[in-house]
Amino acid sequence: MTAVTDQDHHDASAENVPPEEGPSDGDNAEEQGRTEEMREEEKGGTKKETKEEGGKEEKDGDGGAPESEAPEEVPSADGDDHARVAADSGSVTPTAPKEPRAEPGPSGAWDDGLIARRVTETDGPPREPVVEPRITATPQPVMPLAYDGQLRSRLDALRELVGLSRTRLDSRTLAEAGRVLDEAAARRRLSGQHTVVAIAGATGSGKSQLFNSLAGVPISETGVRRPTTAAPIACSWSDGAATLLDRLGIPGRLRRRPLQSAEAEAQLRGLVLVDLPDHDSAAVQHREQVDRVLALVDAVIWVVDPEKYADAVLHERYLRPMAGHAEVMFVVLNQVDRLPGEAAHQVLDDLRRLLDDDGIALGEYGEPGATVLALSALTGDGIGELREALGQFVGERGAAARRISADLDAAAWELRPVYATGRRAGLSERARDEFSDRLADAVGATAAGQAAERAWLRNANRACGTPWLRLWRWYQDRREPSTGRFAVRTQPDEEATARQRVEQAVRTVAERASTGLPAPWALAVREAAVRGSQGLPEALDELAARAGTPSGRPPRPGWWPVAVLAQASMTLLQIVGGLWLVAQIVGVMAPNLGVPVLLMSVGIVGGPGVEWSCKLAARGPARRYGLEAERRLREAAAGCGRARVLDPVAAELLRYREVREQYVRVTGARSAVG
C-alpha cells in the first residue's frame, strides 16, 4: 500500500532521486539539460509542444495542479541561486513564458546544503523572451540557540559536577553526562530558528508516506520492499539549516525542499523534517543510524500502525527510556483508514494506555506531554491536524531547549545512585569524640594521669612525712622483693595491644563516616581513613613520650615549706625530748620527767598529724595534676588522629557535599537528595 501514484514515482525518480540512486550532481545536470531544451523550444518550438511540456511539469510538480498555475523560481533567503517552486493557487490566467534563469554551477553546492525541487513551465505562443526582474533578498544571519537562565545554571552545575567527580567516579559512569554537555554545547552554537524533528517508526508503519504527505511531494521512497528507507532523508522548510544537517551527518544528496506554498511556508517555517530508517530493520547499520540521529534531534514523531503499536521492542527500547522526553514527542497512529467503525478510537485509547504504562505524560487538557494523534497518510485524514500541531510546536522555538532539559533530567536520574541515597551522611561530633577517646585509651592517657597523680602524692609524702616512717618504708621496699603474683606484660605485648586499639578506632570512625553515602563516596572515605592510619601508632607513641608525665619532680604548692618546717619541728621536739630524758637517766641533768616526756609526746603525735594533714591537703592538687597530664596526652592523641584521619575523612565528606549541592542544581531542585 503506497501513497503515491505512478506519476509521482516518475517525479521522484526524475527530480528527487532516492538515496541509493545517486548524488545531487546528476539532478543538476539533468536540470541544466532540460533548461537548454526549454530555451530551444521557446525560440522555435510550437505552442502545442510548449503547452504539453508545461502541463507535464505541472503534474509532476504539484501532483495535479491546474494548468494555469505558473510556478516560478525565487532566490532563497540566504542570497544563493537556490530555486524554489512557488504555487500561486489564485492565478487562473495563462502567463507569458519566462526566460529560464541560470542554474547553479557544476559543483551543485547550495548555501544551505539543500537540493531544491525545481519545476519549469512554459505556456503561450512563442514570443520574445521576457526577462523577469530577480528578487534579491538580504541574507538573514542564522541566530544561535539561546538557553534560558535556569537551563544554563543546570548545565553549569552538571559541568562542575563532572569536574568534581572525575577523581572519584569512573569514566563510564560520567559518560552520559559528558555526552549531554557536549551535545548541549554543540546545539547551542547552531540555529535557534530551526527545529529538527525526526520521523521514526517500524517497518511498514507508513512513516515515509507521512513524510511525503507533510512535504507535499514524494521525497522519501515508499513501497513494499523492506527496508525502503536506507538512510536518513531531510526536508527543510526554510534556509539556514545546513549546520544542523551536518551535525546529523546527512549528506547534501539526501537533503530536499518541500512543495513551496505560502501557507506551508508560513505554517512550518523553521521545520527540518528527517525521515529515519526502520528502527526494527534487519540491517544493523539502519538501527545504528536511528539511535544516532534520535540522540541529536530536537523532537521525534513516532509512527505506529494498528498491527504493531504495542510492539515490545518499540516500548521497551525506545518509548520507555524516553519517557522524560514526552514534551518533545509526537505519537501518531497511522493507517486508521484500515480500521472500521469505532475500532480506530479503541486502538487509540489502548495506545494511550500503553504510553501511560511507559510513564509517558500525555499532553491532554493543556498539560505538557506527548501529542497523540490518529491519521492516515494514504487518504490525508488527520494530516492537517498534525501539520497544525507541528506548526504550533515549531513556532514556539523551544523544542531544542526542552530536549536538552529532558536529557539533563535523564542524566541526573542515571547519576542518582552515585550522588544520593535518601539518608543523612556525615561525621557527628559524638563520633569524633569517641574516636579521640579510643586513641587516648590506646596511648594510655588515663593511666598516665593516674601515674602523675600518684607521683605528686609520693612527692608530698616525702616532703611532709615523718623521717622515721619514710625510713621504714624505704627499708621495706629494699627488703621485700616482688612476689610475682601478677604477670608483668612485656613491651611487645603492650605495643600490639595499642596498635589493635588504634586500628579498631580507625575502622569504627570510617564506618560511621561512610554510613549513608553512595558507594563510590563511601569507598573514598574508607580509603582516606586507611591511608591516614598508616604510621599512626608510632606517631602516638612519640606524642605519649613527649606529652606524658614530665620528667623530674612535680611542682610544689606554697604550703609545702610550712608543712616541711612543721614536720621538722615535730622531729626536733622528739629528738630534744629524747636527749633530755637520756641526760636525766645518766645523771647529767636533774630529774624532771614531765618536760622531756611532754616534748617527746608532742613530737611523736605531731609528726603523724602533720603528715596526715598534708595527705588531705595534697589530694586536690594531686588530682588536678593528674588530670592535667591526662588532658595533655588526650589532646595530643586527638590532634594526631585529627590530622591523620579525621581531616582527610572530612575533606572527602566536604567534596561529597559540594557535588551533592551541584547535583541538586542539576535536577532543578525538584529531586530530594540525601
Solvent accessible surface area in square Angstrom, and as a share of the most:
residue,aa,sasa,rsa
1,M,115,0.51
2,T,52,0.30
3,A,34,0.26
4,V,18,0.10
5,T,85,0.49
6,D,122,0.63
7,Q,46,0.20
8,D,27,0.14
9,H,71,0.32
10,H,82,0.36
11,D,1,0.01
12,A,14,0.11
13,S,72,0.46
14,A,19,0.15
15,E,12,0.05
16,N,1,0.00
17,V,21,0.12
18,P,15,0.09
19,P,13,0.08
20,E,95,0.42
21,E,113,0.51
22,G,22,0.22
23,P,81,0.51
24,S,14,0.09
25,D,73,0.38
26,G,43,0.41
27,D,6,0.03
28,N,8,0.04
29,A,63,0.49
30,E,71,0.32
31,E,13,0.06
32,Q,66,0.29
33,G,42,0.40
34,R,46,0.17
35,T,13,0.07
36,E,92,0.41
37,E,91,0.41
38,M,2,0.01
39,R,86,0.31
40,E,124,0.56
41,E,33,0.15
42,E,29,0.13
43,K,168,0.71
44,G,68,0.66
45,G,15,0.14
46,T,76,0.44
47,K,82,0.35
48,K,143,0.61
49,E,89,0.40
50,T,8,0.05
51,K,95,0.40
52,E,106,0.47
53,E,42,0.19
54,G,3,0.03
55,G,20,0.19
56,K,95,0.40
57,E,7,0.03
58,E,4,0.02
59,K,101,0.43
60,D,11,0.06
61,G,3,0.03
62,D,37,0.19
63,G,58,0.56
64,G,57,0.55
65,A,20,0.16
66,P,81,0.51
67,E,128,0.57
68,S,25,0.16
69,E,17,0.08
70,A,22,0.17
71,P,20,0.12
72,E,58,0.26
73,E,30,0.13
74,V,40,0.23
75,P,21,0.13
76,S,0,0.00
77,A,35,0.27
78,D,31,0.16
79,G,44,0.42
80,D,15,0.08
81,D,76,0.40
82,H,1,0.00
83,A,8,0.06
84,R,35,0.13
85,V,4,0.03
86,A,34,0.26
87,A,32,0.25
88,D,80,0.41
89,S,100,0.64
90,G,66,0.64
91,S,29,0.19
92,V,113,0.65
93,T,88,0.51
94,P,101,0.64
95,T,48,0.28
96,A,37,0.29
97,P,15,0.10
98,K,61,0.26
99,E,72,0.32
100,P,14,0.09
101,R,39,0.14
102,A,82,0.63
103,E,38,0.17
104,P,15,0.09
105,G,41,0.39
106,P,128,0.80
107,S,86,0.55
108,G,7,0.06
109,A,80,0.62
110,W,20,0.07
111,D,92,0.48
112,D,1,0.01
113,G,20,0.20
114,L,0,0.00
115,I,6,0.03
116,A,5,0.04
117,R,4,0.02
118,R,10,0.04
119,V,4,0.03
120,T,28,0.16
121,E,27,0.12
122,T,2,0.01
123,D,27,0.14
124,G,10,0.10
125,P,59,0.37
126,P,67,0.42
127,R,118,0.43
128,E,139,0.63
129,P,75,0.47
130,V,78,0.45
131,V,107,0.61
132,E,55,0.25
133,P,111,0.70
134,R,113,0.41
135,I,113,0.57
136,T,121,0.70
137,A,44,0.34
138,T,104,0.60
139,P,81,0.51
140,Q,118,0.52
141,P,102,0.64
142,V,72,0.42
143,M,104,0.47
144,P,76,0.48
145,L,13,0.07
146,A,85,0.66
147,Y,5,0.02
148,D,89,0.46
149,G,42,0.40
150,Q,114,0.51
151,L,8,0.04
152,R,98,0.36
153,S,44,0.28
154,R,10,0.04
155,L,9,0.04
156,D,73,0.38
157,A,0,0.00
158,L,0,0.00
159,R,119,0.43
160,E,84,0.38
161,L,0,0.00
162,V,3,0.02
163,G,47,0.45
164,L,38,0.19
165,S,0,0.00
166,R,153,0.56
167,T,96,0.56
168,R,73,0.27
169,L,14,0.07
170,D,75,0.39
171,S,91,0.59
172,R,203,0.74
173,T,38,0.22
174,L,8,0.04
175,A,60,0.47
176,E,50,0.23
177,A,0,0.00
178,G,19,0.18
179,R,74,0.27
180,V,1,0.01
181,L,17,0.09
182,D,95,0.49
183,E,37,0.17
184,A,2,0.02
185,A,40,0.31
186,A,24,0.19
187,R,5,0.02
188,R,100,0.36
189,R,168,0.61
190,L,30,0.15
191,S,0,0.00
192,G,9,0.09
193,Q,82,0.37
194,H,13,0.06
195,T,4,0.02
196,V,4,0.02
197,V,0,0.00
198,A,0,0.00
199,I,0,0.00
200,A,0,0.00
201,G,1,0.01
202,A,9,0.07
203,T,33,0.19
204,G,30,0.29
205,S,1,0.00
206,G,13,0.13
207,K,7,0.03
208,S,11,0.07
209,Q,10,0.04
210,L,0,0.00
211,F,0,0.00
212,N,9,0.04
213,S,30,0.19
214,L,1,0.01
215,A,3,0.02
216,G,39,0.37
217,V,5,0.03
218,P,15,0.09
219,I,4,0.02
220,S,3,0.02
221,E,56,0.25
222,T,16,0.09
223,G,25,0.24
224,V,127,0.73
225,R,133,0.49
226,R,112,0.41
227,P,40,0.25
228,T,16,0.09
229,T,6,0.03
230,A,37,0.28
231,A,20,0.16
232,P,7,0.04
233,I,4,0.02
234,A,0,0.00
235,C,0,0.00
236,S,0,0.00
237,W,4,0.01
238,S,6,0.04
239,D,14,0.07
240,G,10,0.10
241,A,0,0.00
242,A,19,0.15
243,T,69,0.40
244,L,3,0.01
245,L,0,0.00
246,D,85,0.44
247,R,50,0.18
248,L,3,0.01
249,G,50,0.48
250,I,3,0.02
251,P,57,0.36
252,G,33,0.31
253,R,84,0.31
254,L,4,0.02
255,R,14,0.05
256,R,6,0.02
257,R,3,0.01
258,P,2,0.01
259,L,35,0.17
260,Q,15,0.07
261,S,38,0.24
262,A,87,0.68
263,E,136,0.61
264,A,14,0.11
265,E,26,0.11
266,A,85,0.66
267,Q,57,0.25
268,L,0,0.00
269,R,114,0.42
270,G,1,0.01
271,L,0,0.00
272,V,0,0.00
273,L,0,0.00
274,V,0,0.00
275,D,0,0.00
276,L,0,0.00
277,P,0,0.00
278,D,8,0.04
279,H,1,0.00
280,D,50,0.26
281,S,3,0.02
282,A,99,0.77
283,A,24,0.19
284,V,79,0.46
285,Q,105,0.47
286,H,16,0.07
287,R,62,0.23
288,E,105,0.47
289,Q,41,0.18
290,V,0,0.00
291,D,53,0.28
292,R,97,0.35
293,V,0,0.00
294,L,9,0.05
295,A,33,0.25
296,L,26,0.13
297,V,1,0.01
298,D,3,0.02
299,A,1,0.01
300,V,2,0.01
301,I,0,0.00
302,W,1,0.00
303,V,2,0.01
304,V,5,0.03
305,D,4,0.02
306,P,21,0.13
307,E,124,0.55
308,K,71,0.30
309,Y,31,0.12
310,A,57,0.44
311,D,42,0.22
312,A,56,0.43
313,V,69,0.40
314,L,6,0.03
315,H,10,0.05
316,E,106,0.47
317,R,108,0.39
318,Y,10,0.04
319,L,0,0.00
320,R,118,0.43
321,P,84,0.53
322,M,25,0.11
323,A,22,0.17
324,G,58,0.56
325,H,12,0.05
326,A,6,0.05
327,E,82,0.37
328,V,3,0.02
329,M,2,0.01
330,F,6,0.03
331,V,0,0.00
332,V,0,0.00
333,L,0,0.00
334,N,1,0.01
335,Q,12,0.05
336,V,18,0.10
337,D,65,0.34
338,R,108,0.39
339,L,35,0.18
340,P,102,0.64
341,G,72,0.70
342,E,114,0.51
343,A,27,0.21
344,A,21,0.16
345,H,112,0.50
346,Q,123,0.55
347,V,23,0.13
348,L,26,0.13
349,D,88,0.45
350,D,42,0.22
351,L,0,0.00
352,R,61,0.22
353,R,126,0.46
354,L,31,0.15
355,L,0,0.00
356,D,94,0.48
357,D,92,0.48
358,D,9,0.05
359,G,53,0.51
360,I,2,0.01
361,A,56,0.44
362,L,29,0.14
363,G,37,0.36
364,E,60,0.27
365,Y,206,0.79
366,G,83,0.80
367,E,109,0.49
368,P,94,0.59
369,G,14,0.13
370,A,1,0.01
371,T,44,0.25
372,V,11,0.06
373,L,19,0.09
374,A,33,0.25
375,L,0,0.00
376,S,0,0.00
377,A,5,0.04
378,L,67,0.34
379,T,88,0.51
380,G,37,0.36
381,D,91,0.47
382,G,18,0.17
383,I,14,0.07
384,G,49,0.47
385,E,101,0.45
386,L,0,0.00
387,R,48,0.17
388,E,112,0.50
389,A,26,0.20
390,L,0,0.00
391,G,11,0.10
392,Q,127,0.56
393,F,18,0.07
394,V,1,0.01
395,G,49,0.47
396,E,98,0.44
397,R,81,0.29
398,G,16,0.15
399,A,1,0.01
400,A,6,0.05
401,A,24,0.19
402,R,67,0.25
403,R,18,0.07
404,I,7,0.04
405,S,30,0.19
406,A,8,0.06
407,D,10,0.05
408,L,0,0.00
409,D,49,0.26
410,A,45,0.35
411,A,1,0.00
412,A,4,0.03
413,W,178,0.63
414,E,99,0.44
415,L,3,0.02
416,R,62,0.23
417,P,94,0.59
418,V,22,0.13
419,Y,0,0.00
420,A,6,0.05
421,T,51,0.30
422,G,57,0.55
423,R,140,0.51
424,R,228,0.83
425,A,34,0.26
426,G,28,0.27
427,L,23,0.11
428,S,66,0.43
429,E,125,0.56
430,R,181,0.66
431,A,6,0.05
432,R,60,0.22
433,D,82,0.43
434,E,46,0.20
435,F,4,0.02
436,S,25,0.16
437,D,68,0.35
438,R,92,0.34
439,L,0,0.00
440,A,1,0.00
441,D,64,0.33
442,A,10,0.07
443,V,25,0.14
444,G,24,0.23
445,A,0,0.00
446,T,53,0.31
447,A,61,0.47
448,A,20,0.15
449,G,3,0.03
450,Q,85,0.38
451,A,39,0.30
452,A,0,0.00
453,E,37,0.17
454,R,129,0.47
455,A,20,0.15
456,W,8,0.03
457,L,53,0.26
458,R,118,0.43
459,N,14,0.07
460,A,2,0.02
461,N,35,0.18
462,R,134,0.49
463,A,17,0.13
464,C,1,0.00
465,G,0,0.00
466,T,9,0.05
467,P,46,0.29
468,W,131,0.46
469,L,61,0.30
470,R,82,0.30
471,L,108,0.54
472,W,143,0.50
473,R,92,0.34
474,W,141,0.49
475,Y,92,0.35
476,Q,44,0.20
477,D,113,0.59
478,R,173,0.63
479,R,161,0.59
480,E,106,0.47
481,P,114,0.72
482,S,106,0.68
483,T,124,0.72
484,G,62,0.59
485,R,200,0.73
486,F,165,0.69
487,A,103,0.80
488,V,137,0.79
489,R,143,0.52
490,T,79,0.46
491,Q,112,0.50
492,P,91,0.57
493,D,73,0.38
494,E,67,0.30
495,E,93,0.42
496,A,50,0.39
497,T,43,0.25
498,A,24,0.18
499,R,103,0.38
500,Q,117,0.52
501,R,118,0.43
502,V,3,0.01
503,E,76,0.34
504,Q,77,0.34
505,A,0,0.00
506,V,6,0.03
507,R,133,0.48
508,T,26,0.15
509,V,3,0.02
510,A,6,0.04
511,E,95,0.43
512,R,101,0.37
513,A,0,0.00
514,S,6,0.04
515,T,83,0.48
516,G,3,0.03
517,L,10,0.05
518,P,3,0.02
519,A,78,0.61
520,P,33,0.21
521,W,1,0.00
522,A,7,0.06
523,L,92,0.46
524,A,10,0.08
525,V,1,0.01
526,R,84,0.31
527,E,80,0.36
528,A,2,0.02
529,A,0,0.00
530,V,85,0.49
531,R,139,0.51
532,G,11,0.10
533,S,23,0.15
534,Q,124,0.55
535,G,36,0.34
536,L,0,0.00
537,P,12,0.08
538,E,80,0.36
539,A,17,0.13
540,L,2,0.01
541,D,76,0.40
542,E,103,0.46
543,L,35,0.18
544,A,26,0.20
545,A,90,0.70
546,R,167,0.61
547,A,22,0.17
548,G,13,0.12
549,T,62,0.36
550,P,65,0.41
551,S,116,0.75
552,G,69,0.66
553,R,177,0.65
554,P,11,0.07
555,P,91,0.57
556,R,130,0.47
557,P,32,0.20
558,G,69,0.66
559,W,76,0.27
560,W,2,0.01
561,P,88,0.56
562,V,104,0.60
563,A,10,0.08
564,V,62,0.36
565,L,123,0.61
566,A,35,0.27
567,Q,8,0.03
568,A,55,0.42
569,S,41,0.27
570,M,34,0.15
571,T,17,0.10
572,L,106,0.52
573,L,49,0.25
574,Q,25,0.11
575,I,78,0.39
576,V,61,0.35
577,G,0,0.00
578,G,16,0.16
579,L,118,0.59
580,W,67,0.24
581,L,41,0.21
582,V,82,0.47
583,A,18,0.14
584,Q,14,0.06
585,I,127,0.65
586,V,98,0.56
587,G,58,0.56
588,V,118,0.68
589,M,80,0.36
590,A,77,0.60
591,P,120,0.75
592,N,75,0.39
593,L,107,0.53
594,G,49,0.47
595,V,57,0.33
596,P,0,0.00
597,V,71,0.41
598,L,112,0.56
599,L,41,0.20
600,M,51,0.23
601,S,48,0.31
602,V,64,0.37
603,G,0,0.00
604,I,92,0.46
605,V,109,0.63
606,G,19,0.18
607,G,0,0.00
608,P,73,0.46
609,G,32,0.31
610,V,28,0.16
611,E,10,0.04
612,W,157,0.55
613,S,57,0.37
614,C,8,0.05
615,K,71,0.30
616,L,78,0.39
617,A,48,0.37
618,A,0,0.00
619,R,156,0.57
620,G,31,0.29
621,P,26,0.16
622,A,0,0.00
623,R,119,0.43
624,R,156,0.57
625,Y,29,0.11
626,G,2,0.02
627,L,78,0.39
628,E,65,0.29
629,A,0,0.00
630,E,28,0.13
631,R,104,0.38
632,R,76,0.28
633,L,4,0.02
634,R,67,0.24
635,E,99,0.44
636,A,22,0.17
637,A,1,0.01
638,A,18,0.14
639,G,22,0.21
640,C,15,0.09
641,G,0,0.00
642,R,115,0.42
643,A,65,0.51
644,R,92,0.34
645,V,0,0.00
646,L,6,0.03
647,D,71,0.37
648,P,44,0.28
649,V,0,0.00
650,A,28,0.22
651,A,61,0.47
652,E,14,0.06
653,L,6,0.03
654,L,93,0.46
655,R,73,0.27
656,Y,4,0.01
657,R,95,0.35
658,E,70,0.31
659,V,0,0.00
660,R,55,0.20
661,E,108,0.49
662,Q,31,0.14
663,Y,2,0.01
664,V,43,0.24
665,R,104,0.38
666,V,0,0.00
667,T,8,0.05
668,G,17,0.16
669,A,80,0.62
670,R,163,0.59
671,S,40,0.26
672,A,84,0.65
673,V,38,0.22
674,G,15,0.14
